[in-house]
Structures are given as structure tokens and as C-alpha cells.
Amino acid sequence: MSVSTQQTSVLPLMMGIPDNGLIGVAPRGNGRGVGYNFLGNSRIATNLAPMFKQRLLRIFFGPNIPIHLPNGTQGQSLVNAVADPDISSIALRMLEQLLAESGRGCLNHPTAVLDSGRDGVAAKLATLPGVHMPRTIRLRIDEPDDIARRAREHGLTWPLIVRVAGSHRGGATAKIDEPGIIKESLRDLAWGGHDLYLTEYVECRDEDGYYRKLRVVVVGREIFLRHLVIADGWLVHVHDRLLGHLEEETATLADFRSGMLPRIAGTVHAIAEAVDMDFFGIDCNLRPDGRLLVFEVNAMMDILNNTMASPNCWDAPIRKIHDALGVLLFDPTRWRHPHRNTAKA
């Protein structure tokens, strides 16, 4: 793969320490020691090929740890891996201040990431043509019954989905069909002391009785399809995929450029303009009327990691996303927030 003459050789990859100062530790899958998980950061570089990964210089910062950019990086644009505003708001605001003072370019600018919580995205996309974005509010409750009161105050319609802010796993999500079963619905949810997102539930079961979730990926101005998960329940994750429907997913991935993309490209570009990020995912469902029912939009999605043994139907789309991201990373002139000329750059 050739790279543009405008591309820079090495870029700082900004890795934020979470607001609580804690780092995850877990045994490595290969049995060799332990691995460290900086919660709140995307896996933007984890699965890149060495030709790209070795040109990213990791910089760690966060609560009580100032940003220190080594000599030789003066004026360099920055790649922001801090992707979860619910977990790492302190690091994001630190990076935001640095950029305001220096004028450096930044991929996935922290200002955009700070506004990418579920409630922020819902507000940005609420009036976009071609988008159905369920209303979402953020709240802190003392008692489960507070949910019903807050729902009334905001005019939300039941059923409602409750999610623990800062968690991207299904175990931190519950569906409440009506006010009378709030306590029962929250029984297995570790919500105490955490902010919650409250989202109106939208029934999207297709005519054949199954639920479908697309993961659309934006890389700069390019659009890709990472996968299509078909499941028999409303809460759709990769492990819920019905392998008996893999033929449909394979065909959809192979035909995406000529089939689905022309139908959704305008809507996806409008979403990208609204959220103002360079590299992110959109989990959604394509409705019969052509609208995208959007479940979530953020930079935290696992995109380049292929957990299935090759060859498989995900190899080709992941490779295309990988190559597009590799080129975009090292061509800051194409970023939404390129370098600005300032005295402190």
C-alpha cells in the first residue's frame, strides 16, 4: 500500500486514564502474563498492521497525570483514542484544553467525543431526515421508582430501556415494559451510584420474526459495513448471532457497495456531520421505509477485531476498514479537525 507524501511519519496516540484512576488487568489469552486494559479508550490501534501501529507513539495521561508530549513531537497532530465520555471525561477535557491552546490537529476531537454520550447523540440526531433516533435522557436515581417520575417529566413513552452509563455490555441493560415492574426489571442491574440512560424502546422485529443489527463504520468520508447480526431477541450482540442466517449476512456484506450503501449513504454522511468524528461506528436497523433506526453512535465500538478463524465473511470488510483507517491516520489534512496555525503549535 502506498502512502501520501503528506502523511507524517509518527503520531502521538493519546490514551486517557479513566476518571476513577483504575486500570483493568486480565490474563493474556496466550497464557503469557497479564494484559492491561485502559477502560474508556477505543481499540483504534490494537489490531492495526505493524506498518501502521509502529508509527503511533502512545501517550498516557489523565487524573493527576499531565499530558507530556516528548521532544520531536512539537506541532504534530494527535490521534485521540479516548472514546468514552462517561468513563474518561477528565482526560478528554485535558486534551481539549491542549488542542485549544496549541492548534494541533486531532483525529476524533475530544469536544466531539465529550458530546457522544447516548443523550448527546440522541439530541444531535433527533431531527435528521432519514433517521429514527429514540429519545434518551441521562439521570441519577436514588430509588427505582424515580425512573417513572423522570419518565413522566420528560414525556417518555413506555417501554423504556435502562443502561448503566459507561458500560457497553448487555448485562448493564434492562428493558422495562411498564412502570409497575421497575424494581423487578432492575433486580440484576448494578445501577447504584451510577448515572443511567433512559431510552424509549422501539420495536423493530422484522416480518420474519427476527431482529437485525447493522454495524456501519465511518472512516473519514468513507462508509463500510462491519457486520449484520441476526438474532431472535431485541438485545442484539455478536454472541446472539443465529448462525443459521449467516448466508444472509454474507450476501449483505458482499453486496453492500452496490446494494445497501446507495440507500443509506446520505443519511450516514448526515450523521457523521452531526457527531463530527473521524472514525466511529453506528449500530442501527434499516427499516422498511428506508429510515435508519439508530441504537447507538460512538467511537468505542470493536471494529477491527475478528474473533472468528479465517477464512470467513468478515475478513474482507475488516480488511477494507483497516486499510482505509491506516491511510486516514497518517494524512491529517483529511481529518475533520486538522492543524491550525497558532503561535503555540
C-alpha positions as CSV (number, residue, x, y, z in Angstrom):
1,M,0.0,0.0,0.0
2,S,1.4,3.4,-0.9
3,V,1.1,6.3,1.5
4,S,0.6,10.0,0.6
5,T,3.6,12.3,0.6
6,Q,1.5,14.5,3.0
7,Q,1.4,11.7,5.6
8,T,3.5,12.2,8.7
9,S,5.9,9.5,10.0
10,V,5.0,9.2,13.7
11,L,1.9,10.5,15.5
12,P,1.2,10.6,19.2
13,L,-1.7,8.3,20.2
14,M,-3.4,9.9,23.2
15,M,-4.5,7.3,25.8
16,G,-6.6,8.5,28.7
17,I,-6.6,7.2,32.3
18,P,-10.2,6.8,33.4
19,D,-11.8,9.3,35.8
20,N,-11.5,6.8,38.7
21,G,-7.8,6.2,38.0
22,L,-8.3,2.5,37.7
23,I,-6.7,0.3,35.0
24,G,-8.1,-3.1,34.1
25,V,-5.8,-6.2,34.4
26,A,-6.5,-9.6,32.9
27,P,-4.6,-12.7,31.9
28,R,-3.5,-12.8,28.3
29,G,-5.3,-15.2,26.1
30,N,-2.0,-16.9,25.1
31,G,-1.1,-17.6,28.7
32,R,1.8,-15.2,28.7
33,G,1.4,-12.9,31.7
34,V,-1.2,-10.3,32.1
35,G,-2.6,-7.6,29.8
36,Y,-3.7,-4.0,30.7
37,N,-7.0,-2.5,29.7
38,F,-7.3,1.3,29.7
39,L,-11.0,1.5,30.0
40,G,-12.7,4.3,28.1
41,N,-10.2,4.1,25.2
42,S,-11.0,2.7,21.8
43,R,-9.1,-0.2,20.2
44,I,-8.2,2.1,17.3
45,A,-4.6,0.8,17.1
46,T,-4.8,-2.6,18.7
47,N,-5.5,-4.6,15.5
48,L,-3.6,-2.4,13.0
49,A,-0.8,-4.0,11.0
50,P,2.7,-3.3,12.2
51,M,3.4,-0.8,9.3
52,F,0.8,1.5,10.9
53,K,1.0,0.5,14.6
54,Q,4.7,1.1,15.0
55,R,4.2,4.7,13.8
56,L,1.9,5.6,16.7
57,L,3.6,6.8,19.9
58,R,1.4,6.1,23.0
59,I,1.0,9.0,25.4
60,F,-0.8,8.2,28.7
61,F,-2.5,11.0,30.7
62,G,-5.5,11.6,32.9
63,P,-6.4,12.5,36.5
64,N,-3.2,13.8,38.3
65,I,-1.1,12.8,35.2
66,P,-0.4,15.8,33.0
67,I,-0.1,15.5,29.2
68,H,3.6,15.3,28.4
69,L,4.5,15.2,24.7
70,P,8.1,14.2,24.1
71,N,10.7,16.2,22.2
72,G,10.3,15.8,18.5
73,T,6.5,15.9,18.5
74,Q,6.2,19.7,18.5
75,G,3.4,20.7,16.1
76,Q,2.5,17.1,15.5
77,S,-1.2,16.3,15.0
78,L,-2.7,13.9,17.6
79,V,-4.7,10.7,17.4
80,N,-7.3,10.6,20.2
81,A,-8.1,7.1,21.5
82,V,-10.1,8.4,24.5
83,A,-13.6,7.4,23.3
84,D,-16.0,7.2,26.3
85,P,-17.2,10.4,27.8
86,D,-18.9,8.5,30.6
87,I,-15.6,7.0,31.8
88,S,-12.9,9.4,30.8
89,S,-14.3,12.9,30.8
90,I,-11.3,14.3,32.7
91,A,-8.8,13.1,30.1
92,L,-11.0,14.4,27.3
93,R,-11.2,17.9,28.8
94,M,-7.4,17.9,29.4
95,L,-6.8,17.0,25.7
96,E,-9.5,19.6,24.7
97,Q,-7.6,22.3,26.5
98,L,-4.3,21.3,25.0
99,L,-5.7,21.5,21.5
100,A,-7.4,24.8,22.1
101,E,-4.0,26.3,23.2
102,S,-1.8,24.6,20.6
103,G,-3.9,24.5,17.4
104,R,-2.7,20.9,16.8
105,G,-4.9,18.7,14.6
106,C,-6.7,15.8,16.2
107,L,-8.5,12.8,14.9
108,N,-11.7,12.2,16.8
109,H,-11.5,15.6,18.5
110,P,-12.3,15.4,22.3
111,T,-15.0,18.0,22.0
112,A,-17.0,15.7,19.7
113,V,-16.3,12.7,21.9
114,L,-17.5,14.6,25.0
115,D,-20.8,15.1,23.3
116,S,-21.1,11.5,22.1
117,G,-22.9,10.1,25.2
118,R,-26.2,8.5,24.4
119,D,-28.2,11.5,25.4
120,G,-25.9,13.9,23.4
121,V,-26.2,11.7,20.2
122,A,-30.0,11.4,20.6
123,A,-30.3,15.2,20.7
124,K,-28.0,15.7,17.7
125,L,-29.8,13.2,15.5
126,A,-33.4,13.9,16.6
127,T,-34.4,15.9,13.6
128,L,-32.1,14.4,10.9
129,P,-34.0,13.3,7.8
130,G,-33.9,9.5,7.3
131,V,-33.1,8.9,11.0
132,H,-35.3,7.5,13.7
133,M,-33.4,8.2,16.9
134,P,-35.2,7.2,20.1
135,R,-35.4,9.9,22.8
136,T,-32.8,9.4,25.6
137,I,-32.2,11.1,28.8
138,R,-29.4,10.8,31.4
139,L,-30.3,10.6,35.1
140,R,-29.1,9.6,38.6
141,I,-31.7,8.0,40.8
142,D,-31.9,7.2,44.5
143,E,-34.8,4.7,44.2
144,P,-36.1,2.6,41.3
145,D,-39.4,4.5,41.4
146,D,-37.6,7.7,40.5
147,I,-37.5,6.3,36.9
148,A,-41.2,6.6,36.5
149,R,-41.2,10.2,37.8
150,R,-38.4,11.2,35.5
151,A,-40.0,9.5,32.5
152,R,-43.2,11.5,33.1
153,E,-41.3,14.7,33.5
154,H,-39.7,14.2,30.0
155,G,-42.8,12.7,28.4
156,L,-41.1,9.4,27.6
157,T,-43.2,6.6,26.3
158,W,-43.0,3.0,27.7
159,P,-41.4,0.5,27.2
160,L,-38.1,2.0,28.3
161,I,-34.5,0.7,28.1
162,V,-32.3,1.4,31.1
163,R,-28.5,1.3,30.6
164,V,-25.7,2.0,33.1
165,A,-23.6,4.9,31.8
166,G,-20.1,3.9,30.9
167,S,-20.9,0.2,30.2
168,H,-21.2,-1.3,26.7
169,R,-22.3,-4.8,27.7
170,G,-25.7,-6.3,27.6
171,G,-25.5,-7.2,31.3
172,A,-25.8,-3.5,32.1
173,T,-29.0,-3.1,30.2
174,A,-32.6,-3.8,31.1
175,K,-36.0,-3.3,29.4
176,I,-38.9,-2.1,31.5
177,D,-42.2,-2.7,29.8
178,E,-44.3,-0.6,32.2
179,P,-44.0,1.4,35.5
180,G,-45.4,-1.4,37.7
181,I,-42.4,-3.7,37.1
182,I,-39.5,-1.3,37.5
183,K,-38.0,-2.9,40.7
184,E,-38.3,-6.3,39.2
185,S,-36.7,-5.2,35.9
186,L,-33.7,-3.7,37.7
187,R,-33.1,-6.6,40.0
188,D,-30.0,-7.9,38.1
189,L,-28.7,-4.4,37.1
190,A,-25.8,-2.9,39.2
191,W,-27.1,0.6,38.9
192,G,-26.4,2.0,42.4
193,G,-24.1,5.0,42.4
194,H,-24.1,5.3,38.6
195,D,-25.7,7.5,36.1
196,L,-28.3,5.8,33.9
197,Y,-29.5,6.3,30.4
198,L,-33.2,6.0,29.8
199,T,-34.2,5.4,26.2
200,E,-37.6,4.8,24.6
201,Y,-37.8,1.3,23.2
202,V,-38.7,1.0,19.6
203,E,-40.0,-2.4,18.3
204,C,-38.0,-3.4,15.2
205,R,-38.7,-7.1,14.7
206,D,-38.7,-7.7,11.0
207,E,-41.6,-9.5,9.2
208,D,-39.8,-12.9,9.5
209,G,-39.8,-12.5,13.3
210,Y,-36.1,-11.8,13.7
211,Y,-34.1,-8.7,14.8
212,R,-31.3,-7.3,12.7
213,K,-28.5,-5.0,13.8
214,L,-26.1,-3.4,11.3
215,R,-22.7,-2.1,12.4
216,V,-21.9,0.7,9.9
217,V,-18.4,2.2,10.2
218,V,-17.3,5.7,9.2
219,V,-13.7,6.2,8.3
220,G,-13.2,9.8,7.3
221,R,-15.7,10.3,4.4
222,E,-15.9,6.6,3.6
223,I,-18.6,4.2,4.8
224,F,-18.3,0.5,5.4
225,L,-20.4,-2.3,6.8
226,R,-18.7,-4.3,9.6
227,H,-21.4,-6.9,10.1
228,L,-25.1,-7.7,10.2
229,V,-26.2,-9.7,13.3
230,I,-29.5,-11.5,13.0
231,A,-30.9,-12.6,16.3
232,D,-34.2,-13.7,17.9
233,G,-34.2,-11.2,20.7
234,W,-34.3,-7.4,20.9
235,L,-30.9,-7.0,22.7
236,V,-28.6,-7.9,19.8
237,H,-24.9,-8.6,20.4
238,V,-22.4,-10.6,18.3
239,H,-22.8,-13.7,20.5
240,D,-26.5,-13.6,19.8
241,R,-25.9,-14.2,16.1
242,L,-28.1,-17.0,14.6
243,L,-25.6,-19.0,12.5
244,G,-28.4,-20.4,10.5
245,H,-28.8,-17.0,9.0
246,L,-25.2,-16.5,8.1
247,E,-25.9,-16.8,4.4
248,E,-27.9,-13.6,4.5
249,E,-25.2,-11.7,6.4
250,T,-22.6,-13.0,3.9
251,A,-24.6,-11.8,1.0
252,T,-25.3,-8.4,2.6
253,L,-21.6,-7.8,3.3
254,A,-20.6,-8.8,-0.3
255,D,-23.3,-6.6,-1.9
256,F,-23.0,-3.6,0.4
257,R,-21.4,-1.2,-2.1
258,S,-23.9,-1.7,-4.8
259,G,-26.9,-2.8,-2.7
260,M,-27.4,-1.1,0.7
261,L,-24.9,1.8,0.6
262,P,-26.6,3.9,-2.1
263,R,-29.8,3.8,0.1
264,I,-28.1,4.9,3.3
265,A,-25.1,7.0,2.2
266,G,-26.8,10.4,2.5
267,T,-28.2,9.6,6.0
268,V,-24.8,8.2,7.2
269,H,-23.0,11.3,5.9
270,A,-25.5,13.5,7.8
271,I,-24.9,11.5,11.0
272,A,-21.1,11.9,10.5
273,E,-21.5,15.7,10.1
274,A,-23.7,15.9,13.2
275,V,-21.4,13.9,15.5
276,D,-18.2,15.4,14.0
277,M,-15.9,12.4,14.5
278,D,-13.5,10.8,12.0
279,F,-13.7,7.1,13.0
280,F,-16.7,5.6,14.7
281,G,-19.5,3.1,14.4
282,I,-23.2,3.2,14.1
283,D,-25.3,0.4,15.3
284,C,-28.7,0.5,13.6
285,N,-31.5,-1.2,11.8
286,L,-32.7,-0.4,8.3
287,R,-36.4,-0.1,8.4
288,P,-38.8,-1.0,5.6
289,D,-39.5,2.8,4.9
290,G,-35.7,3.4,4.3
291,R,-35.0,5.1,7.6
292,L,-32.2,4.1,9.9
293,L,-33.3,3.2,13.4
294,V,-30.2,4.2,15.3
295,F,-29.3,2.3,18.5
296,E,-26.0,4.0,19.3
297,V,-23.2,6.0,17.7
298,N,-19.8,6.1,19.3
299,A,-16.0,5.7,18.8
300,M,-15.8,2.8,21.4
301,M,-17.1,0.0,19.1
302,D,-14.9,-3.0,18.4
303,I,-14.4,-2.8,14.7
304,L,-11.1,-4.3,13.6
305,N,-11.0,-7.3,15.9
306,N,-12.0,-10.5,14.1
307,T,-12.6,-13.3,16.7
308,M,-13.5,-15.9,14.1
309,A,-10.9,-18.1,12.5
310,S,-10.2,-17.2,8.8
311,P,-11.4,-17.6,6.2
312,N,-14.8,-16.1,7.0
313,C,-17.2,-13.5,5.6
314,W,-15.8,-10.8,7.9
315,D,-12.3,-10.9,6.6
316,A,-12.9,-8.7,3.5
317,P,-14.9,-5.9,5.2
318,I,-12.5,-5.7,8.1
319,R,-9.5,-5.6,5.7
320,K,-11.1,-2.7,3.8
321,I,-11.8,-0.8,7.1
322,H,-8.3,-1.4,8.3
323,D,-6.7,-0.2,5.1
324,A,-8.8,3.0,5.0
325,L,-8.1,3.8,8.6
326,G,-4.4,3.2,8.2
327,V,-4.2,5.8,5.4
328,L,-6.5,8.2,7.2
329,L,-4.5,8.2,10.4
330,F,-1.3,9.4,8.6
331,D,-2.9,12.0,6.5
332,P,-4.1,14.7,9.0
333,T,-5.1,17.0,6.2
334,R,-8.2,14.8,5.7
335,W,-9.3,15.0,9.4
336,R,-12.3,16.9,10.4
337,H,-10.1,19.0,12.8
338,P,-6.7,19.5,11.0
339,H,-3.9,21.6,12.3
340,R,-4.5,25.3,13.0
341,N,-1.7,27.8,12.8
342,T,-1.1,29.3,16.2
343,A,2.0,30.7,18.0
344,K,2.0,27.8,20.4
345,A,1.6,24.9,18.0
